[in-house]
Amino acid sequence: IAAEDESLALRAQARGATLRVALQGGAARPGRVLELWLIAGEAGPVSLGLLPEAGILELAVPKALTPGAVLAVSDEPPGGSPEPGPTGDVVFQGTIHPIQNE
């Protein structure tokens, strides 16, 4: 998933029961953090955690992580959003699609 201006990019991969997400390019603005959200169907956004500046965010695959769901990244204050949803700008988002092995 990449921002339209390509200032940020991430790679998300689900294998078995584990979701691994890593920044592939870019970083949060100084004094801010990047928070990963899952948006599925009519449900509101659910925080999956803060993206590390380096390394991988690894977590159990949420049940709502299905084709058509959306992963989004927002720009938040240190510690993440103080609300149940994003409070900062959503800097990019992408829809989940299965990868077909050939």
N, C-alpha and C positions, 0 to 999 in steps of 0.2 A: 504494500500500500504506500503510495507516495502523495505528497501534497502537490497541488497543481503547479506550483512554482518550483517544485523539486527541492525545496529548502529542508524538508524532512521526509524520511522514508523508514518504513519498518517491515520486518518479515515476521509473519505469524504462521506457525505450523502446528497442527494437532496430530499427534501420533499416539494411538492407544488412548490412555486416560490423561495424557499430559499435553498442555498447550504451552508452547515456547514462543516468546515474542522478544525481538531484539531490534533496537534502532540500527538502521543500516546507513543512515546519513542524517546530519543535523543534530541539534541539541535544543534544550529549553533555553529561553531567554534568561539572562542573568537574574537571579533571585526568584526564579519560577521553576516549576517542575512539569513534566508531561504525565498526564493520567490517561490510562486506557479504559475505554467504556465498551460495553456490549449492549446493543439495542436490538431487541428481538420482537417482532410483531408489534402489538399495541402497547406492550409494556414500556415503562420508562427506562432510561439508561441505568445500567448497573456497573459500578466501578469494578474493574478487574485488578486494579493496583497501579502503582506508580512505575513508570518505565525507568530503569536505571540508565545513567549516562553511558555506561559501558557494561557489557555483559548481557545476560538474558533474564527476563522475567519468566519464571516457570511456575505453572499452577495447574490444578486439576481442570480438565475440560468442563466448562459449564454446560448443563443440559440444554440451555437455550442456544448454544453455539451450533447452529444448523444452517444449511444453505439458505441464503436470503437474509440472514441476520447481518448486522452491521457492526464492525469494529470502528471506533472513533477515538481520536486522541485530542485532549483539550489541554490548554495552557492554564495552569493552576498555581495558587500560592504554595509556599513550602508546606509539606505535609499533605497536600492534596485538597480537593474541594471540601469546604466546610458544610456543604449542602448534600442532599441525596443525589443530585445531578450535577453536571458541569456548571461552574460559575464563570470560568474564563472562556476565551475564544476556542471554538472547535477548530483545530488547525488542519485536520484532515480526517477522512473517513473512507471506508471501503466495505463493499458487500462480500460476504463469505461465499466462495464458490468451491465445489469439490475439484480436485485435480484428478483427471483420468489418467491412469497409467496405460501406456501403450505396449 
